[in-house]
Amino acid sequence: MKFRFENRYLILLFSLSFFFSCKKDDNPSPSAPEPTLFEKVQGKWIADIELPARISKPSGSGTLLQPSKKVQDIGYITSVEFFNDSSYILTFNYYSAFTDKFSIKDSSSFELKKFGTISDLKVAGDSISFNCSYYDIPLAVKAAKVSNITIDNNKKSILKYWTLTTEEDGATVYNNWGIETGEVNFFFSTAGTFLMKMTKDDDYVLAFSYGWNTFQQKENALRLIYGLYTETGSIYSYMKILELTESRLKMQIIVVSPEYDENENVTGEKEVVQNTFVLTAS
Protein backbone atom coordinates (compact mmCIF):
# COMPACT_ATOMS: atom_id res chain seq x y z
CA MET A 1 0.00 0.00 0.00
CA LYS A 2 2.80 2.38 0.80
CA PHE A 3 4.42 1.82 -2.57
CA ARG A 4 1.15 2.40 -4.48
CA PHE A 5 0.48 5.62 -2.51
CA GLU A 6 3.91 7.11 -3.33
CA ASN A 7 3.70 5.97 -6.93
CA ARG A 8 0.27 7.66 -7.35
CA TYR A 9 1.61 10.99 -6.09
CA LEU A 10 4.71 10.63 -8.22
CA ILE A 11 2.54 10.27 -11.35
CA LEU A 12 0.52 13.34 -10.30
CA LEU A 13 3.70 15.38 -9.85
CA PHE A 14 4.92 14.53 -13.34
CA SER A 15 1.52 15.36 -14.79
CA LEU A 16 1.48 18.80 -13.17
CA SER A 17 5.03 19.50 -14.33
CA PHE A 18 4.11 18.61 -17.91
CA PHE A 19 0.96 20.77 -17.77
CA PHE A 20 2.74 23.89 -16.53
CA SER A 21 5.65 23.47 -18.94
CA CYS A 22 3.18 23.27 -21.83
CA LYS A 23 1.33 26.33 -20.63
CA LYS A 24 4.63 28.22 -20.45
CA ASP A 25 5.53 27.24 -24.01
CA ASP A 26 2.13 28.43 -25.23
CA ASN A 27 2.97 32.01 -24.24
CA PRO A 28 4.65 33.85 -27.14
CA SER A 29 8.03 35.48 -26.56
CA PRO A 30 7.82 39.23 -26.03
CA SER A 31 8.48 41.14 -29.27
CA ALA A 32 11.45 43.46 -29.60
CA PRO A 33 10.67 47.05 -28.60
CA GLU A 34 10.00 49.54 -31.37
CA PRO A 35 13.14 51.58 -32.16
CA THR A 36 13.02 55.13 -30.91
CA LEU A 37 13.14 58.07 -33.32
CA PHE A 38 16.71 58.72 -32.15
CA GLU A 39 17.65 55.19 -33.20
CA LYS A 40 15.77 55.35 -36.50
CA VAL A 41 17.53 58.47 -37.77
CA GLN A 42 21.06 57.16 -37.23
CA GLY A 43 23.23 57.28 -40.36
CA LYS A 44 23.48 59.41 -43.47
CA TRP A 45 20.57 60.44 -45.67
CA ILE A 46 20.97 61.91 -49.17
CA ALA A 47 18.24 64.32 -50.23
CA ASP A 48 16.25 63.83 -53.40
CA ILE A 49 16.71 67.09 -55.33
CA GLU A 50 16.96 68.25 -58.91
CA LEU A 51 20.31 69.76 -59.84
CA PRO A 52 21.09 72.25 -62.60
CA ALA A 53 22.51 70.99 -65.89
CA ARG A 54 26.02 69.59 -65.68
CA ILE A 55 29.03 71.39 -67.07
CA SER A 56 32.11 69.72 -68.51
CA LYS A 57 34.84 71.92 -67.05
CA PRO A 58 33.84 73.46 -63.69
CA SER A 59 36.16 76.01 -62.15
CA GLY A 60 37.90 75.42 -58.84
CA SER A 61 39.63 77.58 -56.28
CA GLY A 62 41.28 77.27 -52.91
CA THR A 63 42.24 73.97 -51.34
CA LEU A 64 38.97 72.31 -52.38
CA LEU A 65 36.83 72.73 -55.45
CA GLN A 66 33.71 74.83 -54.99
CA PRO A 67 30.42 74.35 -56.86
CA SER A 68 29.37 76.99 -59.34
CA LYS A 69 27.83 80.24 -58.08
CA LYS A 70 24.54 79.23 -59.66
CA VAL A 71 24.38 76.08 -57.53
CA GLN A 72 25.38 77.93 -54.35
CA ASP A 73 22.47 80.36 -54.71
CA ILE A 74 19.82 77.61 -54.73
CA GLY A 75 20.08 76.69 -51.05
CA TYR A 76 19.15 73.01 -51.10
CA ILE A 77 19.71 70.64 -48.20
CA THR A 78 21.61 67.83 -49.88
CA SER A 79 22.29 65.51 -46.93
CA VAL A 80 21.87 65.06 -43.21
CA GLU A 81 23.80 62.69 -40.97
CA PHE A 82 23.01 61.74 -37.38
CA PHE A 83 25.41 60.05 -34.96
CA ASN A 84 24.83 58.14 -31.72
CA ASP A 85 26.76 60.75 -29.71
CA SER A 86 23.90 63.18 -30.53
CA SER A 87 25.91 65.10 -33.13
CA TYR A 88 24.78 65.89 -36.65
CA ILE A 89 26.02 67.21 -40.01
CA LEU A 90 23.49 69.08 -42.17
CA THR A 91 24.85 69.91 -45.62
CA PHE A 92 23.65 72.51 -48.13
CA ASN A 93 24.59 72.30 -51.82
CA TYR A 94 27.07 69.47 -51.20
CA TYR A 95 29.59 71.65 -49.40
CA SER A 96 28.31 74.19 -46.83
CA ALA A 97 27.49 72.53 -43.51
CA PHE A 98 26.04 73.01 -40.07
CA THR A 99 27.38 70.70 -37.39
CA ASP A 100 26.92 70.46 -33.63
CA LYS A 101 24.73 68.53 -31.17
CA PHE A 102 21.03 67.78 -31.52
CA SER A 103 18.35 67.06 -28.94
CA ILE A 104 14.84 65.63 -28.99
CA LYS A 105 12.26 68.42 -28.83
CA ASP A 106 9.12 66.28 -29.01
CA SER A 107 7.86 63.09 -30.64
CA SER A 108 8.49 64.39 -34.18
CA SER A 109 10.97 67.26 -33.79
CA PHE A 110 14.67 67.69 -33.15
CA GLU A 111 16.48 70.82 -32.09
CA LEU A 112 19.73 71.17 -34.04
CA LYS A 113 22.14 73.43 -32.20
CA LYS A 114 23.54 76.17 -34.50
CA PHE A 115 20.78 75.53 -37.06
CA GLY A 116 17.32 75.35 -35.48
CA THR A 117 14.32 73.04 -35.38
CA ILE A 118 13.43 70.29 -37.83
CA SER A 119 9.80 69.23 -37.47
CA ASP A 120 7.36 66.64 -38.82
CA LEU A 121 10.28 64.22 -38.74
CA LYS A 122 9.29 60.83 -40.14
CA VAL A 123 11.30 57.71 -40.91
CA ALA A 124 9.79 54.97 -43.08
CA GLY A 125 12.21 52.21 -43.98
CA ASP A 126 15.09 53.77 -45.89
CA SER A 127 13.38 57.15 -46.30
CA ILE A 128 13.36 60.21 -44.06
CA SER A 129 11.40 63.45 -44.34
CA PHE A 130 11.18 66.63 -42.30
CA ASN A 131 10.41 70.35 -42.50
CA CYS A 132 12.59 73.26 -41.45
CA SER A 133 13.33 76.91 -42.19
CA TYR A 134 16.52 78.50 -43.47
CA TYR A 135 16.64 82.29 -43.16
CA ASP A 136 12.83 82.22 -42.93
CA ILE A 137 12.61 80.19 -46.13
CA PRO A 138 10.51 77.03 -45.53
CA LEU A 139 12.14 73.82 -46.72
CA ALA A 140 10.61 70.37 -47.11
CA VAL A 141 13.26 67.65 -47.19
CA LYS A 142 12.98 64.06 -48.34
CA ALA A 143 16.08 61.88 -48.28
CA ALA A 144 17.15 58.27 -48.72
CA LYS A 145 19.41 56.24 -46.45
CA VAL A 146 22.87 55.40 -47.78
CA SER A 147 25.02 52.46 -46.79
CA ASN A 148 28.37 52.76 -45.09
CA ILE A 149 31.33 52.70 -47.42
CA THR A 150 33.82 49.85 -47.63
CA ILE A 151 37.27 50.74 -46.38
CA ASP A 152 40.38 48.61 -45.94
CA ASN A 153 41.28 47.58 -42.42
CA ASN A 154 44.58 49.45 -42.60
CA LYS A 155 42.71 52.71 -43.25
CA LYS A 156 39.89 52.39 -40.69
CA SER A 157 41.79 54.45 -38.13
CA ILE A 158 41.01 57.51 -40.27
CA LEU A 159 37.34 57.29 -39.19
CA LYS A 160 37.42 59.94 -36.46
CA TYR A 161 37.97 63.63 -35.73
CA TRP A 162 41.44 65.04 -36.39
CA THR A 163 42.96 68.36 -35.38
CA LEU A 164 45.06 70.21 -37.95
CA THR A 165 48.53 71.13 -36.72
CA THR A 166 50.65 74.06 -37.90
CA GLU A 167 53.11 71.73 -39.63
CA GLU A 168 53.50 71.94 -43.41
CA ASP A 169 50.59 73.99 -44.86
CA GLY A 170 48.58 73.92 -41.64
CA ALA A 171 50.09 77.21 -40.46
CA THR A 172 48.84 78.93 -43.62
CA VAL A 173 45.30 77.74 -42.95
CA TYR A 174 45.37 79.07 -39.38
CA ASN A 175 46.85 82.39 -40.50
CA ASN A 176 44.46 82.86 -43.41
CA TRP A 177 41.43 82.30 -41.21
CA GLY A 178 42.79 84.31 -38.28
CA ILE A 179 42.41 81.39 -35.91
CA GLU A 180 44.49 82.10 -32.83
CA THR A 181 42.63 80.35 -30.01
CA GLY A 182 40.40 77.99 -32.02
CA GLU A 183 41.25 75.03 -34.19
CA VAL A 184 40.65 73.34 -37.52
CA ASN A 185 39.25 69.81 -37.55
CA PHE A 186 38.88 67.14 -40.21
CA PHE A 187 36.34 64.34 -39.79
CA PHE A 188 35.77 61.17 -41.82
CA SER A 189 32.50 59.30 -41.26
CA THR A 190 31.73 55.65 -41.99
CA ALA A 191 29.01 56.78 -44.42
CA GLY A 192 31.50 58.71 -46.57
CA THR A 193 31.39 62.27 -45.25
CA PHE A 194 34.52 64.42 -45.16
CA LEU A 195 33.98 67.42 -42.88
CA MET A 196 36.36 70.37 -42.55
CA LYS A 197 35.42 72.54 -39.56
CA MET A 198 37.04 75.81 -38.48
CA THR A 199 36.26 77.05 -34.99
CA LYS A 200 37.31 80.47 -33.68
CA ASP A 201 35.03 80.43 -30.66
CA ASP A 202 31.74 78.83 -29.68
CA ASP A 203 29.78 81.42 -31.67
CA TYR A 204 31.80 81.14 -34.88
CA VAL A 205 32.00 77.79 -36.63
CA LEU A 206 32.59 77.47 -40.37
CA ALA A 207 32.12 74.00 -41.82
CA PHE A 208 32.41 72.41 -45.25
CA SER A 209 31.13 68.93 -46.00
CA TYR A 210 32.05 66.73 -48.97
CA GLY A 211 31.75 63.09 -49.88
CA TRP A 212 34.66 60.67 -50.00
CA ASN A 213 35.31 57.08 -50.92
CA THR A 214 38.24 54.79 -51.53
CA PHE A 215 40.11 55.58 -54.76
CA GLN A 216 41.29 52.30 -56.26
CA GLN A 217 43.10 53.98 -59.16
CA LYS A 218 45.59 55.61 -56.80
CA GLU A 219 47.62 53.99 -54.04
CA ASN A 220 46.71 55.06 -50.47
CA ALA A 221 44.19 57.57 -51.76
CA LEU A 222 40.66 58.71 -50.98
CA ARG A 223 38.54 60.29 -53.73
CA LEU A 224 36.70 63.52 -52.91
CA ILE A 225 33.12 63.50 -54.20
CA TYR A 226 31.32 66.78 -54.73
CA GLY A 227 28.00 65.31 -55.81
CA LEU A 228 27.77 67.62 -58.82
CA TYR A 229 30.24 67.20 -61.65
CA THR A 230 32.12 63.92 -61.95
CA GLU A 231 32.04 63.14 -65.66
CA THR A 232 35.13 62.54 -67.80
CA GLY A 233 37.14 65.67 -68.44
CA SER A 234 36.19 67.34 -65.17
CA ILE A 235 38.51 68.62 -62.48
CA TYR A 236 38.53 66.43 -59.40
CA SER A 237 40.51 66.03 -56.18
CA TYR A 238 41.79 63.21 -54.06
CA MET A 239 43.58 62.90 -50.76
CA LYS A 240 46.84 60.96 -50.73
CA ILE A 241 47.64 59.39 -47.37
CA LEU A 242 51.34 59.72 -46.61
CA GLU A 243 51.15 58.51 -43.01
CA LEU A 244 48.32 57.05 -40.94
CA THR A 245 48.37 55.74 -37.38
CA GLU A 246 45.80 55.81 -34.59
CA SER A 247 47.07 59.23 -33.51
CA ARG A 248 48.69 60.87 -36.56
CA LEU A 249 47.60 61.56 -40.15
CA LYS A 250 49.70 63.15 -42.87
CA MET A 251 48.02 63.73 -46.20
CA GLN A 252 48.12 65.73 -49.40
CA ILE A 253 45.16 67.20 -51.25
CA ILE A 254 45.83 66.79 -54.96
CA VAL A 255 43.82 68.43 -57.74
CA VAL A 256 43.66 66.58 -61.05
CA SER A 257 42.74 68.50 -64.18
CA PRO A 258 42.46 67.31 -67.79
CA GLU A 259 45.04 68.15 -70.42
CA TYR A 260 43.77 69.11 -73.88
CA ASP A 261 45.22 69.14 -77.36
CA GLU A 262 44.71 71.96 -79.87
CA ASN A 263 41.30 70.50 -80.78
CA GLU A 264 40.09 70.53 -77.15
CA ASN A 265 40.31 66.75 -76.91
CA VAL A 266 41.33 65.31 -73.56
CA THR A 267 44.78 63.78 -73.88
CA GLY A 268 45.63 63.07 -70.27
CA GLU A 269 45.59 64.37 -66.71
CA LYS A 270 47.75 66.79 -64.77
CA GLU A 271 48.15 66.51 -60.98
CA VAL A 272 48.96 69.44 -58.72
CA VAL A 273 49.56 69.13 -54.97
CA GLN A 274 47.44 71.86 -53.37
CA ASN A 275 48.26 71.30 -49.71
CA THR A 276 50.11 69.00 -47.36
CA PHE A 277 48.49 68.62 -43.93
CA VAL A 278 49.58 66.99 -40.68
CA LEU A 279 46.84 66.16 -38.17
CA THR A 280 46.63 64.54 -34.76
CA ALA A 281 43.70 62.56 -33.36
CA SER A 282 41.26 64.78 -31.46
Solvent accessible surface area in square Angstrom, and as a share of the most:
residue,aa,sasa,rsa
1,M,172,0.77
2,K,154,0.65
3,F,154,0.64
4,R,153,0.56
5,F,107,0.45
6,E,98,0.44
7,N,60,0.31
8,R,144,0.53
9,Y,114,0.43
10,L,90,0.45
11,I,105,0.53
12,L,93,0.46
13,L,110,0.55
14,F,135,0.56
15,S,58,0.38
16,L,86,0.43
17,S,62,0.40
18,F,142,0.59
19,F,106,0.44
20,F,131,0.55
21,S,56,0.36
22,C,49,0.30
23,K,106,0.45
24,K,154,0.65
25,D,116,0.60
26,D,104,0.54
27,N,105,0.54
28,P,122,0.77
29,S,100,0.64
30,P,130,0.82
31,S,103,0.66
32,A,91,0.70
33,P,122,0.77
34,E,129,0.58
35,P,67,0.42
36,T,76,0.44
37,L,36,0.18
38,F,49,0.21
39,E,98,0.44
40,K,69,0.29
41,V,0,0.00
42,Q,43,0.19
43,G,22,0.22
44,K,18,0.08
45,W,3,0.01
46,I,57,0.29
47,A,10,0.08
48,D,117,0.61
49,I,44,0.22
50,E,152,0.68
51,L,70,0.35
52,P,25,0.16
53,A,88,0.69
54,R,142,0.52
55,I,74,0.38
56,S,64,0.42
57,K,105,0.44
58,P,15,0.10
59,S,95,0.61
60,G,39,0.37
61,S,73,0.47
62,G,60,0.58
63,T,41,0.24
64,L,8,0.04
65,L,16,0.08
66,Q,58,0.26
67,P,11,0.07
68,S,37,0.24
69,K,140,0.59
70,K,137,0.58
71,V,3,0.01
72,Q,59,0.26
73,D,96,0.50
74,I,67,0.34
75,G,18,0.18
76,Y,80,0.31
77,I,7,0.03
78,T,1,0.01
79,S,12,0.07
80,V,1,0.01
81,E,6,0.03
82,F,2,0.01
83,F,43,0.18
84,N,125,0.64
85,D,84,0.44
86,S,36,0.23
87,S,20,0.13
88,Y,0,0.00
89,I,4,0.02
90,L,0,0.00
91,T,4,0.02
92,F,8,0.03
93,N,9,0.04
94,Y,41,0.16
95,Y,27,0.10
96,S,41,0.27
97,A,12,0.09
98,F,53,0.22
99,T,10,0.06
100,D,34,0.18
101,K,99,0.42
102,F,10,0.04
103,S,64,0.42
104,I,100,0.51
105,K,121,0.51
106,D,73,0.38
107,S,108,0.70
108,S,39,0.25
109,S,8,0.05
110,F,0,0.00
111,E,65,0.29
112,L,1,0.01
113,K,105,0.44
114,K,78,0.33
115,F,32,0.13
116,G,21,0.21
117,T,46,0.27
118,I,0,0.00
119,S,39,0.25
120,D,74,0.38
121,L,6,0.03
122,K,134,0.57
123,V,29,0.17
124,A,77,0.60
125,G,69,0.66
126,D,104,0.54
127,S,36,0.23
128,I,1,0.00
129,S,37,0.24
130,F,3,0.01
131,N,60,0.31
132,C,11,0.06
133,S,66,0.42
134,Y,58,0.22
135,Y,181,0.69
136,D,137,0.71
137,I,100,0.51
138,P,111,0.70
139,L,35,0.17
140,A,91,0.70
141,V,13,0.07
142,K,129,0.55
143,A,4,0.03
144,A,55,0.42
145,K,75,0.32
146,V,47,0.27
147,S,98,0.63
148,N,102,0.52
149,I,34,0.17
150,T,118,0.68
151,I,16,0.08
152,D,78,0.40
153,N,124,0.64
154,N,113,0.58
155,K,23,0.10
156,K,99,0.42
157,S,21,0.13
158,I,1,0.00
159,L,47,0.23
160,K,51,0.22
161,Y,74,0.28
162,W,0,0.00
163,T,29,0.17
164,L,3,0.02
165,T,30,0.17
166,T,87,0.51
167,E,81,0.36
168,E,99,0.44
169,D,47,0.24
170,G,0,0.00
171,A,35,0.28
172,T,70,0.41
173,V,10,0.06
174,Y,26,0.10
175,N,115,0.59
176,N,113,0.58
177,W,90,0.32
178,G,45,0.43
179,I,10,0.05
180,E,163,0.73
181,T,129,0.75
182,G,23,0.22
183,E,71,0.32
184,V,0,0.00
185,N,10,0.05
186,F,0,0.00
187,F,23,0.09
188,F,1,0.00
189,S,3,0.02
190,T,67,0.39
191,A,10,0.08
192,G,4,0.04
193,T,2,0.01
194,F,0,0.00
195,L,0,0.00
196,M,9,0.04
197,K,43,0.18
198,M,7,0.03
199,T,31,0.18
200,K,72,0.30
201,D,80,0.41
202,D,97,0.50
203,D,132,0.68
204,Y,91,0.35
205,V,51,0.30
206,L,52,0.26
207,A,4,0.03
208,F,35,0.15
209,S,5,0.03
210,Y,6,0.02
211,G,15,0.14
212,W,3,0.01
213,N,54,0.28
214,T,32,0.19
215,F,16,0.07
216,Q,148,0.66
217,Q,143,0.64
218,K,60,0.26
219,E,144,0.64
220,N,68,0.35
221,A,4,0.03
222,L,0,0.00
223,R,56,0.21
224,L,3,0.01
225,I,64,0.33
226,Y,21,0.08
227,G,28,0.27
228,L,6,0.03
229,Y,19,0.07
230,T,72,0.42
231,E,72,0.32
232,T,129,0.75
233,G,14,0.14
234,S,9,0.06
235,I,36,0.18
236,Y,28,0.11
237,S,0,0.00
238,Y,8,0.03
239,M,0,0.00
240,K,78,0.33
241,I,15,0.08
242,L,78,0.39
243,E,65,0.29
244,L,39,0.19
245,T,65,0.38
246,E,120,0.54
247,S,70,0.45
248,R,75,0.27
249,L,0,0.00
250,K,47,0.20
251,M,1,0.00
252,Q,38,0.17
253,I,1,0.00
254,I,8,0.04
255,V,20,0.11
256,V,0,0.00
257,S,24,0.16
258,P,18,0.12
259,E,75,0.34
260,Y,74,0.28
261,D,45,0.23
262,E,156,0.70
263,N,103,0.53
264,E,112,0.50
265,N,81,0.42
266,V,73,0.42
267,T,90,0.52
268,G,26,0.25
269,E,98,0.44
270,K,104,0.44
271,E,76,0.34
272,V,69,0.39
273,V,76,0.44
274,Q,70,0.31
275,N,18,0.09
276,T,17,0.10
277,F,1,0.00
278,V,1,0.00
279,L,0,0.00
280,T,57,0.33
281,A,37,0.29
282,S,93,0.60
